[in-house]
């Protein structure tokens, strides 16, 4: 082998070693909302891959979720930094009915903790993963003056925030969040969708205004508005996959990572348990009693009536493992995004009973794809529920469609969490992803909407029209004068 070839191999090896060392030395901070439920599990799905690739991942959590730092698996994977919450578990649950108030309270708890912020500053993170649903992580990222990547635990983003980040939006075929609309909308739905988008635009600044005050109080880049700060993310990880979601245009810095928690059947970590109103629970029990199939029911609290013989109630279940069992025929659920993707992964048809938030939008997508049905739990009767469950089980259409879209969903080269980790390493290697950032983000709203251009065109058109009318009048007067002169000579 020639000396020249050996030199090239040595040089290539050196470049490879340098690239590996860059990715392995990264310190990554995860700033997300609750320490449980879909927000936690979607963020840590990417975090787990990053840890396995040699990165140091730190998660900032309220002390209300301190048990995460003691959990065997999580404690082995991540470093945890806890801040002291001014809320109790009870007041936290109450505030989550008004999500913005809970997020604002959390923000104050973090930013007034000088010791915590000093420690985070000393760690000198290379990159921050922030939960977009909560505005405070953006402020913390700004305080630390570090690049950040958004992740969106929902499968969609409210149009006002899409607009600020210059994602293409068109209310004619892109449903606004919380409407529960399909992408094929009749006139009235398009009208409502447009109105909802407009109202959201107007209310956006009102939602962000309290954070503007926080920026000033804590001197966090007060010269940059909160509205502009939201557009500073290097990338967006959008928890969507078009096997489930409706088609829509995305910008180059928006990466679909839908199905982050999906995996081959195996026991899961503890899942979030909700208690259920006793009247609703009784309605479910009556419906399940009418089914010939056996039912596994995840339910927190005690049921006030005797359980049917075909029902087994558990406060925790290995949901993913059960969905992967070949005998499972249907999944009755509230249509949370992680559970829907797990059902899609294992091709289990759905009966959706959305309760709040984006669950209505997700249920609309399930119904549109005909991989399940959507029901209204507030008006539902036990006999109707039992009938619909039987329909989903017995109608081959639902199983066939679920098999089809499950195949589409799983027909990917990489798992979504691997995709997220790849892109975060991409940002680390290149010192950001500004080249994927649209120039539209640097435009003011009036420039982005071409209002200045439209005004100029309108004014120009008016001037041209005025000139044309003036010329026409002048020509007309000349013609009339010439005609009058000719007539006088003839007389």
C-alpha positions in Angstrom: 0.0 0.0 0.0 1.5 3.4 -1.0 2.4 6.1 1.4 -0.1 8.4 -0.2 -3.0 6.0 0.4 -1.9 5.5 4.0 -1.8 9.2 4.5 -5.4 9.5 3.2 -6.6 6.7 5.4 -5.0 8.4 8.5 -6.5 11.7 7.6 -9.9 10.2 7.1 -9.6 8.4 10.5 -8.6 11.7 12.1 -11.7 13.5 10.6 -13.9 10.6 11.8 -12.5 10.7 15.3 -13.0 14.5 15.5 -16.6 14.2 14.4 -17.3 11.5 16.9 -15.7 13.5 19.7 -17.9 16.5 18.9 -21.1 14.6 19.3 -20.0 12.6 22.3 -19.0 15.7 24.3 -22.4 17.5 24.1 -24.2 18.7 27.3 -27.9 18.9 26.6 -30.6 20.4 28.8 -34.3 19.3 28.5 -36.8 22.0 29.6 -40.4 20.7 29.5 -43.6 21.0 31.3 -45.1 18.3 33.5 -42.9 15.5 34.8 -45.3 12.9 33.7 -47.7 12.2 30.8 -47.1 12.8 27.1 -44.9 15.9 27.5 -42.4 14.0 29.6 -42.4 10.8 27.6 -42.0 12.4 24.2 -39.0 14.6 25.4 -37.3 11.7 27.2 -37.7 9.4 24.1 -35.3 11.6 22.3 -33.2 12.1 25.5 -32.8 8.4 25.9 -31.3 8.0 22.4 -29.0 11.0 23.0 -27.7 9.4 26.3 -27.1 6.1 24.5 -25.0 8.0 21.9 -22.8 9.3 24.7 -24.3 12.7 25.4 -24.9 14.1 28.9 -28.6 14.9 29.3 -30.0 17.0 32.2 -33.7 17.4 32.9 -35.1 20.4 34.8 -38.1 19.4 36.8 -40.3 20.8 39.6 -39.7 19.1 43.0 -43.3 17.8 42.7 -41.8 15.3 40.3 -38.7 14.5 42.4 -39.6 10.8 42.2 -38.3 10.8 38.6 -34.8 11.5 39.9 -35.1 8.4 42.1 -36.7 6.1 39.5 -34.2 3.4 38.6 -34.2 3.7 34.8 -34.4 7.5 34.7 -31.7 8.0 37.3 -29.4 5.8 35.3 -30.0 7.8 32.1 -30.3 11.5 33.1 -29.1 14.1 35.5 -31.9 15.9 37.2 -32.0 19.5 38.4 -35.0 20.3 40.6 -36.5 23.7 41.4 -38.7 24.3 44.4 -42.4 24.8 43.4 -44.7 27.1 45.2 -47.6 24.8 44.4 -48.7 21.6 46.1 -49.8 18.6 44.1 -53.4 19.6 44.7 -53.0 23.2 43.5 -51.0 22.0 40.5 -53.8 19.8 39.3 -56.3 22.7 39.8 -54.0 25.1 37.8 -53.7 22.6 35.0 -57.3 23.4 34.1 -55.9 26.9 33.4 -52.7 25.8 31.7 -51.3 29.3 31.1 -51.5 30.2 34.8 -49.7 27.0 35.8 -46.9 27.7 33.2 -46.6 31.3 34.4 -46.3 30.2 38.1 -43.7 27.6 37.1 -41.7 30.3 35.3 -41.5 32.5 38.3 -40.4 29.6 40.5 -37.5 28.9 38.1 -36.3 32.4 37.5 -36.3 33.5 41.1 -34.1 30.5 42.0 -30.7 32.2 41.7 -28.7 29.2 42.9 -30.3 26.9 40.3 -29.7 29.4 37.5 -26.1 29.9 38.5 -25.6 26.1 38.5 -27.2 25.7 35.0 -25.0 28.6 33.8 -21.9 26.9 35.2 -22.7 23.6 33.4 -22.4 25.5 30.1 -24.9 23.5 28.0 -24.3 23.1 24.3 -28.0 22.8 23.3 -31.4 23.0 24.9 -34.5 21.0 24.1 -37.6 23.1 25.0 -41.3 22.3 25.2 -43.1 24.7 22.9 -46.5 24.5 24.7 -45.0 26.2 27.7 -43.4 29.6 27.1 -41.1 29.6 30.1 -38.4 27.3 28.7 -37.8 29.8 25.9 -37.0 32.4 28.7 -34.7 30.0 30.4 -32.9 29.3 27.2 -32.5 33.0 26.6 -31.3 33.5 30.1 -28.6 30.9 29.6 -27.9 32.4 26.1 -27.8 29.0 24.5 -29.3 27.7 21.2 -32.5 25.7 21.6 -34.6 23.3 19.6 -38.4 23.1 20.1 -40.4 19.9 20.6 -44.1 20.0 20.3 -45.8 17.2 22.3 -49.0 17.8 20.3 -49.5 16.7 16.7 -50.4 20.3 15.7 -49.6 23.9 16.7 -52.0 26.8 17.2 -52.0 28.9 14.1 -50.9 32.1 15.9 -47.6 30.3 16.9 -47.4 28.7 13.4 -47.7 32.2 12.0 -45.0 33.7 14.2 -42.6 30.9 13.1 -43.8 31.4 9.5 -45.1 27.9 9.0 -47.5 28.1 6.0 -51.0 28.2 7.3 -54.3 28.3 5.3 -57.6 28.0 7.2 -59.2 26.6 4.0 -57.6 23.2 4.6 -55.5 23.3 7.7 -57.8 22.9 10.8 -57.0 25.2 13.7 -56.1 23.5 16.9 -59.0 22.7 19.3 -61.6 22.9 16.5 -61.8 19.1 15.9 -62.3 19.8 12.2 -61.4 17.6 9.3 -59.1 18.9 6.6 -62.0 18.8 4.1 -64.2 21.5 5.5 -67.6 22.6 4.2 -68.2 26.4 4.0 -69.4 26.9 7.6 -66.4 25.0 9.0 -64.0 27.0 6.8 -65.7 30.2 8.1 -65.4 29.1 11.7 -61.8 27.9 11.2 -60.9 31.3 9.7 -62.6 33.2 12.5 -60.9 31.0 15.1 -57.5 31.6 13.5 -58.1 35.4 13.5 -59.2 35.4 17.1 -56.1 33.4 18.0 -53.9 35.9 16.3 -55.4 38.7 18.3 -55.2 36.9 21.6 -51.7 35.7 21.1 -50.1 38.9 22.4 -52.4 38.8 25.4 -51.1 35.4 26.3 -47.5 36.4 25.9 -47.8 39.8 27.7 -47.2 38.4 31.2 -43.9 36.9 30.0 -42.9 40.3 28.6 -43.1 41.6 32.1 -41.0 38.7 33.4 -38.3 39.4 30.7 -38.1 43.0 32.1 -38.1 42.1 35.7 -35.3 39.4 35.3 -33.5 41.4 32.6 -33.7 38.5 30.1 -32.9 40.2 26.8 -35.7 42.8 27.3 -34.8 44.3 23.9 -36.2 41.1 22.2 -40.0 40.8 22.5 -41.4 37.5 23.7 -43.2 37.2 20.3 -39.8 37.4 18.5 -38.1 35.1 21.0 -40.5 32.3 20.0 -39.0 32.5 16.5 -35.5 31.9 17.6 -35.5 28.1 17.8 -33.0 26.3 15.6 -35.4 23.5 14.7 -38.9 22.3 15.5 -39.7 18.7 16.3 -43.4 18.3 15.5 -45.0 15.2 17.0 -46.8 14.3 13.8 -46.7 11.6 11.1 -48.8 11.9 7.9 -49.9 8.3 8.3 -52.2 9.9 11.0 -52.1 13.7 10.4 -53.6 15.7 7.5 -51.1 16.7 4.8 -49.8 20.3 5.1 -46.6 22.2 4.0 -43.7 22.4 6.5 -40.6 24.6 6.5 -37.1 22.9 6.2 -36.4 23.4 9.9 -39.6 21.6 11.0 -38.9 17.9 11.5 -41.9 15.4 11.9 -41.1 12.9 14.7 -44.6 11.5 15.3 -44.7 8.2 17.3 -41.8 8.9 19.7 -43.0 6.4 22.3 -43.7 3.6 19.9 -41.8 0.4 20.3 -42.1 -3.4 20.0 -44.4 -4.9 22.7 -42.7 -4.7 26.1 -43.7 -3.3 29.5 -43.8 0.5 29.7 -42.8 2.9 32.4 -45.6 4.0 34.7 -48.3 5.9 32.7 -50.4 8.8 33.9 -53.6 7.6 35.6 -56.7 9.7 35.7 -59.7 9.1 38.0 -63.1 9.1 36.4 -66.4 10.5 37.5 -68.4 7.7 39.1 -71.5 8.2 36.8 -69.3 8.0 33.7 -67.5 5.0 35.1 -70.8 3.3 35.7 -71.8 4.0 32.1 -68.6 2.4 30.9 -69.1 -0.6 33.2 -72.6 -1.2 31.8 -71.3 -1.0 28.2 -68.5 -3.4 28.9 -70.9 -5.9 30.5 -72.8 -6.1 27.2 -69.6 -7.1 25.3 -68.7 -10.7 24.6 -65.0 -9.9 24.8 -62.9 -9.6 27.8 -61.9 -6.0 28.8 -58.8 -4.6 30.6 -59.7 -1.3 32.1 -57.1 1.2 33.3 -58.9 3.2 36.0 -57.7 5.2 39.0 -59.8 5.2 42.2 -62.5 2.7 43.2 -65.6 1.9 41.2 -68.8 2.3 43.3 -70.5 -0.7 41.7 -69.8 -4.4 41.1 -67.6 -5.1 38.2 -68.8 -7.2 35.3 -67.3 -10.7 35.1 -65.5 -9.9 31.8 -63.8 -6.8 33.1 -60.5 -6.5 34.9 -59.6 -3.1 36.4 -56.0 -2.1 36.9 -54.5 1.3 38.1 -51.5 0.7 35.9 -51.1 -1.4 32.8 -48.2 -2.1 30.4 -50.2 -0.3 27.7 -47.8 -0.8 24.8 -47.3 -4.5 25.7 -51.0 -5.1 25.7 -51.6 -3.3 22.5 -49.0 -5.5 20.9 -50.9 -8.7 21.9 -52.5 -10.5 18.9 -55.8 -11.0 20.7 -56.4 -7.2 21.3 -59.3 -6.2 19.0 -59.9 -2.5 19.9 -58.6 0.3 22.2 -61.2 2.5 23.9 -59.3 5.7 24.9 -59.3 9.5 25.4 -57.2 9.9 22.2 -54.0 11.2 23.7 -51.3 11.5 21.1 -48.9 8.9 22.5 -51.6 6.2 22.9 -52.9 6.8 19.4 -49.5 6.3 17.9 -48.9 3.2 19.9 -52.2 1.8 18.6 -51.2 2.8 15.1 -47.9 1.1 15.5 -49.6 -2.2 16.7 -52.6 -1.8 14.2 -55.3 -1.7 16.9 -58.6 0.1 15.8 -59.7 2.9 18.1 -62.8 4.1 19.9 -62.0 7.7 20.8 -63.7 9.6 23.6 -61.8 12.9 23.7 -62.0 14.9 27.0 -59.9 18.1 26.5 -57.3 19.9 24.6 -56.0 18.5 21.3 -57.7 15.1 21.9 -60.6 16.3 19.8 -58.3 17.2 16.9 -56.6 13.8 17.1 -59.9 12.0 17.3 -61.0 13.9 14.1 -57.9 12.5 12.4 -58.7 9.0 13.5 -62.2 9.3 12.2 -61.1 10.8 8.9 -58.6 7.9 8.3 -61.4 5.5 9.3 -59.0 3.7 11.7 -61.5 4.2 14.5 -64.5 6.3 15.5 -65.1 9.4 17.6 -67.8 9.6 20.3 -69.0 12.4 22.6 -68.6 11.2 26.2 -70.8 13.9 27.5 -73.9 12.6 25.8 -73.0 8.9 25.6 -75.2 6.1 26.9 -73.9 2.6 27.8 -75.9 0.8 25.1 -74.6 3.2 22.4 -71.1 2.8 23.6 -71.4 -1.0 23.5 -72.8 -0.9 20.0 -70.0 1.3 18.7 -67.3 -0.9 20.3 -68.8 -4.0 18.6 -68.9 -2.1 15.3 -65.2 -1.2 15.5 -64.4 -4.8 16.4 -66.7 -6.5 13.8 -66.4 -4.1 10.8 -63.4 -5.3 8.8 -63.1 -1.8 7.3 -61.5 -0.4 10.5 -59.0 -3.2 10.8 -58.1 -3.1 7.2 -57.5 0.7 7.3 -55.5 0.4 10.5 -53.3 -2.2 8.9 -52.8 0.0 5.9 -51.8 3.1 7.9 -49.8 1.1 10.4 -47.7 -0.2 7.5 -47.3 3.4 6.2 -46.3 4.6 9.7 -43.8 1.8 10.3 -42.3 1.9 6.8 -39.5 4.3 7.8 -35.8 3.9 7.9 -35.4 5.2 11.4 -37.4 5.4 14.6 -38.7 9.0 15.3 -36.6 9.3 18.4 -33.5 8.4 16.3 -34.5 11.1 13.8 -34.8 13.7 16.6 -31.4 12.7 18.0 -29.8 12.9 14.5 -31.1 16.4 14.0 -29.9 17.6 17.4 -26.5 16.3 16.6 -26.7 18.0 13.2 -27.3 21.3 15.1 -24.3 20.6 17.4 -22.0 19.8 14.5 -22.9 22.9 12.5 -23.3 25.3 15.3 -27.0 25.8 14.6 -29.3 25.4 11.7 -29.6 29.0 10.5 -29.4 27.9 6.9 -32.7 26.1 7.3 -34.3 29.1 8.8 -36.7 31.0 6.5 -35.9 34.7 5.7 -39.6 35.2 6.5 -38.7 35.0 10.2 -36.8 38.3 9.8 -39.8 40.1 8.3 -42.3 42.2 10.2 -45.9 41.1 10.0 -46.8 43.9 7.5 -43.8 42.8 5.3 -44.7 39.1 5.6 -48.3 39.7 4.6 -47.1 42.1 1.8 -49.3 44.8 3.2 -46.7 47.4 2.2 -46.6 46.0 -1.3 -50.4 45.8 -1.6 -50.7 49.4 -0.4 -48.1 50.5 -2.9 -49.9 48.6 -5.7 -53.2 50.1 -4.7 -51.8 53.6 -4.5 -50.0 53.1 -7.8 -53.1 51.7 -9.4 -55.1 54.7 -8.2 -52.5 57.1 -9.5 -52.4 55.4 -12.9 -56.2 55.3 -13.0 -56.3 59.0 -12.1 -53.9 59.8 -14.9 -55.8 57.7 -17.4 -59.1 59.3 -16.4 -57.5 62.8 -16.6 -56.0 62.0 -20.1 -59.3 60.6 -21.2 -61.1 63.8 -20.1 -58.4 65.9 -21.7 -58.7 64.0 -25.0 -62.5 64.1 -24.8 -62.5 67.9 -24.3 -60.1 68.3 -27.2 -62.3 66.2 -29.4 -65.4 68.1 -28.4 -63.6 71.4 -28.9 -62.4 70.3 -32.3 -65.8 69.2 -33.3 -67.3 72.4 -32.1 -64.8 74.4 -34.2 -65.5 72.4 -37.3 -69.2 72.9 -36.9 -68.7 76.7 -36.6 -66.8 76.9 -39.9 -69.5 75.0 -41.7 -72.2 77.4 -40.4 
